[in-house]
Amino acid sequence: MAGQSRKWMIVVATVWIQAFTGTNFDFSAYSSALKAAMGISQVELNYLATASDLGKLFGWSSGLALLYLPLPAVLLIAAVAGLVSYSLQWLVVTSYISLPYIAVFLLCLLAGCSICWFNTVCFVLCIRNFPINRSIALSLSISFNGVSAALYSLIVSSLSSITTSSAIYLLLNAVVPLIVSVAALPPILRQPPEDLIQLPFNNASHDTQRFLILHILAFFTGLYLLFLNSVSTDSSIASVILAGAIFLLILPLAVPGLIFAREWAQRTIYSSFRLDVPDTPPLQSFIINNNNNELNKPLIAVSSERIEGNGHSAQEKTEFFRPKAWLTEFWSWCYNILIEKKKLVVLGEEHSARSLVARPDFWFYYIAYFCGATVGLVYSNNLGQIAESLNLDSDLTMILAVYSACSFFGRLLSAVPDFLRGKVNFARTGWMALALLPTPVGLFLLAKLGIKEALYAGTALIGLSSGFIFAAAVSVTSELFGANSIGVNHNILITNIPLGSLLYGQIAALVYDSNGTSYGLRSIALFHDSIIVCMGTDCYAMTFLIWGSVACLGLLCSIILFLRTRSAYAEAERRRQAFLDFAIFED
């Protein structure tokens, strides 16, 4: 057990990094200032938001860098890239320098790429140090990325006595991640060797219990930020609340501290009383995605007779609601095409990029993400203009805090399948389908009402939904298409984010500008140096309807993905239970 405390220090380090590097989530806080300083339209502002997401197209560069550079160097490069990008944007907004539009576009692109590098560092650290419980470790680490906007809002509120300009967000985005990266370096440099990472079976459950404690602590951190952000308008009060938030982020250090104390007690006090009991072999096969894992090998191959008989099976299932023979045949055909054709039969099988894009399961997964979580991300990028159009500028900080905190809770909830494993056997893709449901509900609520209360409720629902999917996607990708290929495969998956940011943002910008040119009872157009500012519910009502309809398509694809993969998840769970029973018997 010597050295086990080091890997828990790694968890705390990734939590710190993720908590302060989600700088893309506060774009809406300074987007209006950036728009005014550059004198650009809403469409051009949307392109800048898209540029930040386009950085994810270059996410593969972080994996390439890890092949040639040590992990701490990759972390510092990401911090320096963010420093350069955001500091130059701050100089533009504060009118210290003037840059052409294309230069600011490239700076936003660099900022998005730096965020991707931060995420890659955290993913590698979690997977490397917790091969058995990597899904829970990833969920905890990624969760804190969703609280970044709330933390930065608190910092800005605590500095309100010094400056009230929203440009301070850009300066904080430049400096804070660099400071946190330097603070996180010591535990990263002292990672435990691989022979100390693997746990014997009788200690494997201890990690899960510790993760449960950390998730509970993280839950209370989210509650703290959600409910106390509303009273943080005064700088002195905000400073006290910020100090409490920092304390909650430091508190997880108690876990490695207790582990270190236990190890010291075992070495110094109880070592003379310990019986020489042979060690239990490591639980290597517990990892579902391991290439050598017997759980990855189907016990019974799917025969051609079974595949050919699927149409008849589906036909029998639809006997009870057959109005006409052609309807039954059509249902049978749809069932075979959508559910049975080329579906996954085993989890964890490694997929190359070529085999990945040839999988129907991947494209259902891609569309579900594209029409679900990406819509939520674009919504958060437009929160500044949405609040402004509803004359709720003073509520923007609180609205951002609601989205950030709910996104944080959604990411935490993505660990539920792992904590309930063995008690509730439900495929992770099914959980993802359930998590996507609040997005269209929230968007249709906003389109129908368009009032302050609806904005808060819709923001909370969309934050919960997109947060869950953001965190769960890493585990789903590794389970469906292989853990060893996750660096390439997950970066292929998230190419949908810049595409969605461009498409959905363009729709929102066009609707916004078109309503800004009409003078109606519900919309007023104001022109300042050729800048269109739209006021009223019409500015985004049609956008919410379109986004909600798109989210319904994503929900449909996620349900199809669940139906295609549930048998593979059930088989993997059955083999896992069989192996655990065997391991307990051997122990």
C-alpha positions as CSV (number, residue, x, y, z in Angstrom):
1,M,0.0,0.0,0.0
2,A,3.0,2.3,0.2
3,G,2.7,5.2,-2.2
4,Q,-1.1,4.8,-2.6
5,S,-1.6,8.3,-1.2
6,R,0.3,9.7,-4.2
7,K,-2.3,8.7,-6.7
8,W,-5.0,10.4,-4.6
9,M,-2.9,13.6,-4.8
10,I,-3.2,13.2,-8.6
11,V,-7.0,13.2,-8.3
12,V,-6.9,16.4,-6.3
13,A,-4.5,17.9,-8.9
14,T,-6.8,17.1,-11.8
15,V,-9.8,18.5,-9.8
16,W,-7.9,21.8,-9.4
17,I,-6.9,21.9,-13.1
18,Q,-10.4,21.2,-14.3
19,A,-12.0,23.6,-11.9
20,F,-10.1,26.6,-13.2
21,T,-9.6,25.7,-16.9
22,G,-13.2,25.7,-18.1
23,T,-12.6,29.2,-19.4
24,N,-14.8,28.6,-22.5
25,F,-17.9,28.6,-20.2
26,D,-17.6,32.3,-19.3
27,F,-17.5,33.5,-22.9
28,S,-21.0,34.9,-22.6
29,A,-19.9,37.1,-19.6
30,Y,-17.5,39.1,-21.8
31,S,-18.9,38.5,-25.3
32,S,-21.0,41.8,-25.3
33,A,-17.8,43.8,-24.4
34,L,-15.8,42.0,-27.1
35,K,-18.6,42.7,-29.6
36,A,-18.7,46.4,-28.7
37,A,-14.9,46.8,-28.6
38,M,-14.5,45.3,-32.1
39,G,-17.6,46.8,-33.6
40,I,-18.8,43.5,-35.0
41,S,-22.2,41.9,-35.7
42,Q,-23.8,39.0,-33.9
43,V,-22.9,36.7,-36.8
44,E,-19.2,37.7,-36.5
45,L,-19.3,37.3,-32.7
46,N,-20.7,33.8,-33.3
47,Y,-17.7,33.0,-35.5
48,L,-15.4,33.9,-32.6
49,A,-17.4,31.6,-30.2
50,T,-17.0,28.9,-32.9
51,A,-13.3,29.5,-33.1
52,S,-12.9,28.5,-29.5
53,D,-14.7,25.3,-30.2
54,L,-12.7,24.7,-33.4
55,G,-9.7,24.3,-31.1
56,K,-11.1,20.8,-30.4
57,L,-10.4,19.8,-34.0
58,F,-6.7,20.0,-33.0
59,G,-7.1,17.9,-29.8
60,W,-5.1,15.2,-31.4
61,S,-2.0,17.4,-31.1
62,S,-2.0,17.0,-27.3
63,G,-1.8,13.2,-27.7
64,L,1.0,13.6,-30.2
65,A,2.8,15.9,-27.8
66,L,2.6,13.3,-25.1
67,L,4.5,10.9,-27.3
68,Y,7.6,13.2,-27.3
69,L,7.2,15.4,-24.2
70,P,6.7,14.6,-20.5
71,L,3.2,15.2,-19.2
72,P,4.2,18.2,-17.0
73,A,5.6,20.0,-20.0
74,V,2.4,19.5,-21.9
75,L,0.5,21.0,-19.0
76,L,2.7,24.1,-18.9
77,I,2.5,24.5,-22.7
78,A,-1.3,24.5,-22.4
79,A,-1.1,27.2,-19.6
80,V,1.2,29.4,-21.6
81,A,-1.0,29.1,-24.7
82,G,-4.0,30.2,-22.7
83,L,-2.0,33.1,-21.2
84,V,-1.0,34.4,-24.6
85,S,-4.5,34.0,-26.1
86,Y,-6.6,35.6,-23.3
87,S,-4.2,38.3,-22.4
88,L,-4.1,39.6,-26.0
89,Q,-7.9,39.5,-26.1
90,W,-8.0,41.5,-22.8
91,L,-5.7,44.1,-24.4
92,V,-8.1,44.4,-27.3
93,V,-11.2,44.8,-25.2
94,T,-9.6,47.4,-23.0
95,S,-8.4,49.3,-26.1
96,Y,-4.7,49.0,-25.3
97,I,-4.1,47.5,-28.7
98,S,-6.1,47.0,-31.9
99,L,-6.0,43.7,-33.8
100,P,-7.7,42.7,-37.0
101,Y,-10.7,40.3,-36.8
102,I,-8.7,37.4,-38.2
103,A,-6.1,37.7,-35.5
104,V,-8.7,37.7,-32.7
105,F,-10.3,34.6,-34.4
106,L,-6.9,32.8,-34.3
107,L,-6.5,33.8,-30.6
108,C,-9.9,32.2,-29.8
109,L,-8.8,29.1,-31.7
110,L,-5.6,29.0,-29.6
111,A,-7.6,29.3,-26.4
112,G,-9.8,26.4,-27.4
113,C,-6.8,24.3,-28.2
114,S,-5.3,25.0,-24.8
115,I,-8.4,23.8,-23.0
116,C,-8.3,20.6,-25.0
117,W,-4.6,20.1,-23.9
118,F,-5.6,20.6,-20.2
119,N,-8.4,18.0,-20.6
120,T,-6.0,15.5,-22.2
121,V,-3.6,15.8,-19.3
122,C,-6.4,15.1,-16.8
123,F,-7.7,12.2,-18.8
124,V,-4.3,10.5,-19.0
125,L,-3.6,11.1,-15.3
126,C,-7.0,9.5,-14.3
127,I,-6.7,6.5,-16.6
128,R,-3.1,5.9,-15.7
129,N,-3.5,6.0,-12.0
130,F,-7.0,4.4,-11.7
131,P,-7.2,1.7,-14.3
132,I,-9.9,-0.2,-12.4
133,N,-12.0,2.8,-11.4
134,R,-11.2,5.1,-14.3
135,S,-14.8,5.9,-15.1
136,I,-15.4,7.2,-11.5
137,A,-12.1,9.1,-11.5
138,L,-12.9,10.7,-14.9
139,S,-16.4,11.6,-13.7
140,L,-15.1,13.4,-10.6
141,S,-12.3,15.2,-12.4
142,I,-14.5,16.3,-15.4
143,S,-17.3,17.4,-13.0
144,F,-15.2,20.3,-11.7
145,N,-14.8,21.7,-15.2
146,G,-18.5,22.6,-15.0
147,V,-18.0,24.8,-12.0
148,S,-15.4,27.1,-13.6
149,A,-17.9,29.8,-14.6
150,A,-19.3,30.0,-11.0
151,L,-15.7,30.3,-9.6
152,Y,-14.7,33.0,-12.0
153,S,-18.0,34.8,-11.3
154,L,-17.1,34.8,-7.6
155,I,-13.6,36.1,-8.3
156,V,-15.1,38.9,-10.5
157,S,-17.6,39.8,-7.8
158,S,-14.9,39.9,-5.1
159,L,-13.0,42.4,-7.4
160,S,-16.0,44.6,-8.1
161,S,-14.7,47.3,-5.8
162,I,-11.7,47.6,-8.1
163,T,-13.3,47.2,-11.5
164,T,-16.8,46.5,-12.9
165,S,-15.7,45.8,-16.5
166,S,-16.5,42.4,-17.8
167,A,-13.0,42.4,-19.5
168,I,-11.7,41.2,-16.2
169,Y,-12.9,37.7,-17.2
170,L,-10.3,37.7,-20.0
171,L,-7.5,38.7,-17.6
172,L,-8.5,36.0,-15.1
173,N,-8.8,33.4,-17.9
174,A,-5.2,34.2,-18.8
175,V,-3.6,34.2,-15.4
176,V,-5.5,31.8,-13.1
177,P,-5.0,28.6,-15.1
178,L,-1.2,29.2,-15.2
179,I,-1.1,29.7,-11.4
180,V,-3.2,26.5,-10.8
181,S,-1.0,24.5,-13.3
182,V,2.2,25.5,-11.4
183,A,0.5,24.5,-8.1
184,A,-0.6,21.1,-9.5
185,L,2.9,20.3,-10.7
186,P,4.4,18.7,-7.5
187,P,1.9,15.8,-7.2
188,I,2.2,15.2,-11.0
189,L,6.0,15.0,-10.8
190,R,5.7,12.5,-8.0
191,Q,3.3,10.0,-9.6
192,P,3.5,6.5,-8.1
193,P,5.2,3.8,-10.1
194,E,3.0,1.4,-12.0
195,D,3.6,-1.5,-9.6
196,L,2.0,0.5,-6.8
197,I,-1.0,1.5,-8.8
198,Q,-2.6,-1.9,-9.2
199,L,-4.6,-3.0,-6.2
200,P,-5.3,-6.5,-4.9
201,F,-8.9,-7.6,-5.0
202,N,-9.5,-7.3,-1.3
203,N,-8.6,-3.6,-1.5
204,A,-10.2,-2.7,-4.8
205,S,-13.5,-1.7,-3.2
206,H,-11.7,0.8,-0.9
207,D,-11.0,3.1,-3.8
208,T,-14.7,3.1,-4.7
209,Q,-15.6,4.1,-1.1
210,R,-13.1,6.9,-1.2
211,F,-14.5,8.1,-4.5
212,L,-18.0,8.1,-3.0
213,I,-16.7,10.4,-0.2
214,L,-15.1,12.7,-2.8
215,H,-18.3,12.8,-4.9
216,I,-20.4,13.7,-1.8
217,L,-17.9,16.5,-1.0
218,A,-18.1,17.7,-4.6
219,F,-21.9,17.7,-4.4
220,F,-21.8,20.0,-1.4
221,T,-19.3,22.2,-3.2
222,G,-21.8,22.6,-6.0
223,L,-24.6,23.4,-3.6
224,Y,-22.4,26.0,-1.9
225,L,-21.6,27.7,-5.2
226,L,-25.2,27.6,-6.5
227,F,-27.0,29.0,-3.4
228,L,-24.4,31.5,-2.2
229,N,-23.6,33.0,-5.6
230,S,-26.9,34.9,-5.4
231,V,-25.7,36.9,-2.4
232,S,-22.2,37.7,-3.8
233,T,-23.0,41.1,-5.3
234,D,-21.0,42.9,-2.6
235,S,-17.3,42.5,-3.0
236,S,-16.6,41.8,0.7
237,I,-19.3,39.1,0.9
238,A,-18.1,37.7,-2.4
239,S,-14.5,37.5,-1.0
240,V,-15.8,35.5,2.0
241,I,-17.8,33.1,-0.2
242,L,-14.8,32.7,-2.5
243,A,-12.5,31.8,0.5
244,G,-15.1,29.1,1.4
245,A,-15.1,27.8,-2.1
246,I,-11.3,27.6,-2.2
247,F,-11.4,25.8,1.2
248,L,-13.8,23.2,-0.3
249,L,-11.4,22.7,-3.2
250,I,-8.5,22.1,-0.8
251,L,-10.6,19.8,1.5
252,P,-10.2,16.7,-0.8
253,L,-6.5,16.7,0.3
254,A,-7.8,15.0,3.5
255,V,-8.2,11.8,1.6
256,P,-4.5,11.3,0.6
257,G,-3.6,12.7,4.0
258,L,-5.6,9.9,5.8
259,I,-4.2,7.3,3.5
260,F,-0.7,8.5,4.2
261,A,-1.4,8.4,8.0
262,R,-2.7,4.8,7.6
263,E,0.3,3.7,5.6
264,W,2.6,5.3,8.2
265,A,0.7,3.5,11.0
266,Q,1.0,0.2,9.2
267,R,4.8,0.6,8.7
268,T,5.7,1.8,12.2
269,I,3.1,0.4,14.6
270,Y,1.4,-2.7,13.2
271,S,4.1,-4.1,11.0
272,S,5.4,-6.4,13.7
273,F,1.9,-7.8,14.3
274,R,1.1,-8.4,10.6
275,L,0.8,-12.1,9.6
276,D,2.6,-13.3,6.5
277,V,-0.4,-13.9,4.3
278,P,0.2,-14.4,0.6
279,D,-0.9,-11.4,-1.5
280,T,-4.0,-11.7,-3.6
281,P,-3.2,-11.3,-7.3
282,P,-4.1,-7.9,-8.8
283,L,-7.6,-7.6,-10.3
284,Q,-6.4,-7.0,-13.8
285,S,-9.3,-8.7,-15.5
286,F,-11.8,-6.4,-13.6
287,I,-11.1,-3.8,-16.3
288,I,-13.7,-4.3,-18.9
289,N,-11.7,-2.5,-21.6
290,N,-8.4,-4.4,-21.2
291,N,-7.3,-6.1,-24.4
292,N,-6.4,-9.3,-22.6
293,N,-9.6,-9.4,-20.6
294,E,-11.6,-12.6,-21.1
295,L,-14.7,-10.5,-20.5
296,N,-14.1,-8.9,-23.9
297,K,-14.4,-12.2,-25.7
298,P,-17.9,-13.3,-26.5
299,L,-18.7,-16.7,-25.0
300,I,-21.0,-17.6,-27.9
301,A,-20.5,-16.2,-31.4
302,V,-23.6,-14.7,-33.0
303,S,-24.6,-17.3,-35.6
304,S,-25.9,-16.4,-39.0
305,E,-29.2,-18.3,-38.2
306,R,-29.8,-15.9,-35.2
307,I,-29.1,-12.8,-37.4
308,E,-31.4,-14.2,-40.1
309,G,-34.1,-14.9,-37.5
310,N,-34.2,-11.4,-36.2
311,G,-37.0,-10.3,-38.5
312,H,-39.2,-13.1,-37.4
313,S,-38.4,-12.3,-33.7
314,A,-39.3,-8.7,-34.2
315,Q,-42.5,-9.7,-36.0
316,E,-43.5,-11.8,-33.0
317,K,-42.9,-8.9,-30.7
318,T,-45.3,-6.7,-32.7
319,E,-48.2,-9.2,-32.9
320,F,-50.2,-7.5,-30.2
321,F,-50.6,-4.2,-32.1
322,R,-50.8,-5.3,-35.7
323,P,-53.4,-3.3,-37.5
324,K,-52.3,-4.4,-41.0
325,A,-49.8,-6.8,-42.4
326,W,-47.8,-4.1,-44.2
327,L,-47.4,-2.2,-41.0
328,T,-45.9,-5.2,-39.3
329,E,-43.5,-5.8,-42.1
330,F,-42.5,-2.1,-42.0
331,W,-41.9,-2.3,-38.3
332,S,-39.9,-5.5,-38.7
333,W,-37.8,-3.9,-41.5
334,C,-37.1,-0.8,-39.3
335,Y,-36.2,-2.9,-36.3
336,N,-33.7,-4.9,-38.3
337,I,-32.1,-1.8,-40.0
338,L,-32.0,0.4,-36.9
339,I,-31.5,-2.0,-34.0
340,E,-29.9,-5.3,-35.2
341,K,-27.8,-4.5,-38.3
342,K,-24.0,-4.5,-37.4
343,K,-24.7,-3.8,-33.7
344,L,-21.9,-4.3,-31.1
345,V,-21.9,-7.7,-29.5
346,V,-19.1,-7.1,-27.0
347,L,-17.7,-4.1,-25.1
348,G,-14.1,-2.9,-25.1
349,E,-13.1,-4.1,-28.5
350,E,-10.5,-1.8,-29.9
351,H,-11.5,0.2,-33.0
352,S,-9.1,2.0,-35.4
353,A,-10.3,5.3,-36.9
354,R,-11.3,3.5,-40.1
355,S,-13.3,0.8,-38.3
356,L,-14.8,3.4,-36.0
357,V,-16.4,5.5,-38.8
358,A,-17.7,2.3,-40.4
359,R,-19.8,1.5,-37.3
360,P,-23.5,2.5,-37.3
361,D,-23.3,2.6,-33.5
362,F,-20.7,5.4,-33.8
363,W,-22.9,7.5,-36.0
364,F,-25.9,7.2,-33.8
365,Y,-23.6,8.2,-30.9
366,Y,-22.2,11.1,-32.9
367,I,-25.6,12.5,-33.8
368,A,-26.9,12.1,-30.3
369,Y,-23.9,14.1,-29.0
370,F,-24.2,16.6,-31.9
371,C,-27.9,17.2,-31.3
372,G,-27.7,17.1,-27.5
373,A,-24.7,18.2,-25.5
374,T,-23.4,20.5,-28.3
375,V,-26.7,22.3,-28.3
376,G,-26.3,22.9,-24.6
377,L,-22.8,24.3,-25.1
378,V,-24.0,26.7,-27.8
379,Y,-26.8,27.8,-25.5
380,S,-24.3,28.7,-22.8
381,N,-22.2,30.7,-25.3
382,N,-25.3,32.8,-26.1
383,L,-26.4,33.3,-22.6
384,G,-25.0,36.9,-22.5
385,Q,-27.1,38.0,-25.5
386,I,-30.2,36.0,-24.3
387,A,-30.1,37.8,-21.0
388,E,-29.5,41.1,-22.7
389,S,-32.5,40.6,-25.1
390,L,-34.8,39.9,-22.1
391,N,-33.4,43.0,-20.3
392,L,-31.9,40.8,-17.6
393,D,-28.3,42.1,-17.8
394,S,-28.1,42.4,-14.0
395,D,-29.0,38.7,-13.6
396,L,-26.3,37.5,-16.0
397,T,-23.8,36.5,-13.3
398,M,-26.5,34.5,-11.4
399,I,-27.7,32.9,-14.6
400,L,-24.1,31.8,-15.5
401,A,-23.7,30.5,-12.0
402,V,-26.9,28.4,-12.3
403,Y,-25.7,26.9,-15.6
404,S,-22.3,26.2,-14.2
405,A,-23.5,24.6,-11.0
406,C,-26.2,22.5,-12.8
407,S,-23.6,21.4,-15.4
408,F,-21.4,20.4,-12.4
409,F,-24.2,18.4,-10.8
410,G,-24.9,16.7,-14.2
411,R,-21.3,15.7,-14.5
412,L,-21.3,14.3,-10.9
413,L,-24.4,12.3,-11.7
414,S,-22.6,10.6,-14.6
415,A,-20.9,8.5,-11.9
416,V,-24.2,7.0,-10.8
417,P,-24.0,3.9,-13.1
418,D,-20.6,3.0,-11.6
419,F,-21.8,3.3,-8.0
420,L,-25.0,1.4,-8.7
421,R,-23.2,-1.4,-10.7
422,G,-24.4,-4.8,-9.5
423,K,-27.6,-3.3,-8.0
424,V,-29.1,-1.5,-11.0
425,N,-27.9,-3.1,-14.3
426,F,-28.7,-0.4,-16.8
427,A,-26.5,0.3,-19.8
428,R,-24.5,3.6,-19.7
429,T,-26.0,4.5,-23.1
430,G,-29.4,4.2,-21.5
431,W,-28.4,6.6,-18.8
432,M,-27.2,9.0,-21.5
433,A,-30.5,8.8,-23.3
434,L,-32.3,9.7,-20.0
435,A,-29.9,12.6,-19.5
436,L,-30.6,14.1,-22.9
437,L,-34.4,14.4,-22.2
438,P,-34.1,17.7,-20.1
439,T,-32.5,19.6,-23.0
440,P,-35.6,19.8,-25.4
441,V,-37.9,20.3,-22.4
442,G,-35.8,23.3,-21.3
443,L,-35.6,24.8,-24.8
444,F,-39.4,24.4,-25.5
445,L,-40.1,26.0,-22.1
446,L,-37.9,29.0,-23.1
447,A,-39.6,29.3,-26.5
448,K,-43.1,29.2,-25.0
449,L,-42.7,31.5,-22.0
450,G,-39.6,33.7,-22.4
451,I,-39.7,35.1,-18.9
452,K,-37.2,35.4,-16.2
453,E,-38.3,32.3,-14.3
454,A,-38.4,30.2,-17.5
455,L,-34.8,31.4,-18.3
456,Y,-33.6,30.1,-14.9
457,A,-35.5,26.8,-15.1
458,G,-34.5,26.2,-18.7
459,T,-30.8,27.0,-18.0
460,A,-30.8,24.6,-15.1
461,L,-32.3,21.8,-17.2
462,I,-29.9,22.3,-20.1
463,G,-26.9,22.6,-17.7
464,L,-27.8,19.3,-16.0
465,S,-28.3,17.5,-19.3
466,S,-25.2,18.7,-21.2
467,G,-23.0,18.3,-18.1
468,F,-24.0,14.6,-17.7
469,I,-23.3,13.9,-21.4
470,F,-19.9,15.8,-21.3
471,A,-18.7,13.6,-18.5
472,A,-20.2,10.3,-19.5
473,A,-19.0,10.5,-23.1
474,V,-15.4,9.7,-22.2
475,S,-16.5,6.4,-20.5
476,V,-19.0,5.6,-23.2
477,T,-16.3,6.0,-25.9
478,S,-13.8,3.8,-24.1
479,E,-16.5,1.1,-23.4
480,L,-17.9,1.0,-26.9
481,F,-14.8,1.4,-29.0
482,G,-11.8,0.5,-26.7
483,A,-9.8,2.2,-24.0
484,N,-6.4,2.1,-25.7
485,S,-7.9,4.0,-28.7
486,I,-9.7,6.7,-26.7
487,G,-7.2,9.4,-27.5
488,V,-8.0,9.2,-31.2
489,N,-11.6,8.0,-31.1
490,H,-12.8,10.6,-28.6
491,N,-11.2,13.4,-30.5
492,I,-13.1,12.2,-33.6
493,L,-16.3,12.2,-31.6
494,I,-15.9,15.8,-30.4
495,T,-15.4,17.1,-33.9
496,N,-19.2,17.5,-33.7
497,I,-18.7,20.4,-31.2
498,P,-17.2,23.0,-33.6
499,L,-19.6,21.9,-36.3
500,G,-22.5,22.3,-34.0
501,S,-21.2,25.6,-32.7
502,L,-21.0,27.0,-36.2
503,L,-24.4,25.7,-37.3
504,Y,-26.5,26.4,-34.2
505,G,-24.7,29.6,-33.5
506,Q,-25.3,30.8,-37.1
507,I,-29.0,30.0,-36.7
508,A,-29.2,32.0,-33.5
509,A,-27.3,34.9,-35.0
510,L,-29.4,35.1,-38.1
511,V,-32.7,35.0,-36.1
512,Y,-31.2,37.6,-33.7
513,D,-30.2,40.0,-36.5
514,S,-33.4,39.6,-38.5
515,N,-35.5,40.5,-35.4
516,G,-33.2,43.4,-34.7
517,T,-34.1,45.0,-38.0
518,S,-37.9,44.9,-37.4
519,Y,-39.8,47.4,-35.2
520,G,-42.6,45.6,-33.5
521,L,-44.3,45.6,-30.1
522,R,-42.1,42.8,-28.8
523,S,-38.8,43.6,-30.6
524,I,-36.9,46.9,-30.7
525,A,-33.9,47.5,-32.9
526,L,-31.1,49.8,-31.7
527,F,-28.2,50.7,-33.9
528,H,-24.9,51.9,-32.4
529,D,-22.1,52.3,-35.0
530,S,-23.8,49.7,-37.2
531,I,-24.2,47.2,-34.3
532,I,-27.6,45.6,-34.1
533,V,-29.0,45.0,-30.6
534,C,-32.2,43.1,-30.4
535,M,-34.6,43.4,-27.4
536,G,-37.6,41.2,-26.7
537,T,-38.7,37.6,-26.7
538,D,-38.7,37.3,-30.4
539,C,-34.9,37.6,-30.6
540,Y,-34.5,33.9,-29.6
541,A,-37.9,32.3,-29.6
542,M,-37.6,30.8,-33.0
543,T,-34.0,29.7,-32.2
544,F,-35.2,27.9,-29.1
545,L,-37.8,26.0,-31.2
546,I,-35.2,25.0,-33.7
547,W,-32.7,23.9,-31.1
548,G,-35.5,22.0,-29.2
549,S,-36.4,20.1,-32.4
550,V,-32.8,19.2,-33.0
551,A,-32.5,18.0,-29.4
552,C,-35.5,15.7,-30.0
553,L,-33.6,14.1,-32.9
554,G,-30.6,13.6,-30.6
555,L,-32.9,12.0,-28.1
556,L,-34.2,9.6,-30.7
557,C,-30.7,8.6,-31.8
558,S,-29.6,8.1,-28.2
559,I,-32.5,5.7,-27.6
560,I,-31.6,3.8,-30.7
561,L,-28.0,3.6,-29.5
562,F,-29.2,2.2,-26.2
563,L,-31.3,-0.5,-27.9
564,R,-28.4,-1.5,-30.0
565,T,-25.9,-1.8,-27.1
566,R,-28.0,-3.0,-24.2
567,S,-27.3,-6.7,-24.9
568,A,-23.5,-6.0,-25.0
569,Y,-23.7,-4.2,-21.7
570,A,-25.8,-7.0,-20.2
571,E,-23.3,-9.6,-21.3
572,A,-20.4,-7.7,-20.0
573,E,-22.1,-7.3,-16.6
574,R,-22.9,-11.0,-16.5
575,R,-19.3,-11.9,-17.1
576,R,-18.0,-9.3,-14.6
577,Q,-20.2,-10.8,-11.9
578,A,-19.1,-14.3,-12.8
579,F,-15.5,-13.2,-12.5
580,L,-16.0,-11.5,-9.2
581,D,-17.7,-14.6,-7.8
582,F,-14.7,-16.7,-8.9
583,A,-12.2,-14.1,-7.4
584,I,-14.1,-14.1,-4.1
585,F,-14.1,-17.9,-4.1
586,E,-10.3,-18.0,-4.8
587,D,-9.7,-15.4,-2.2
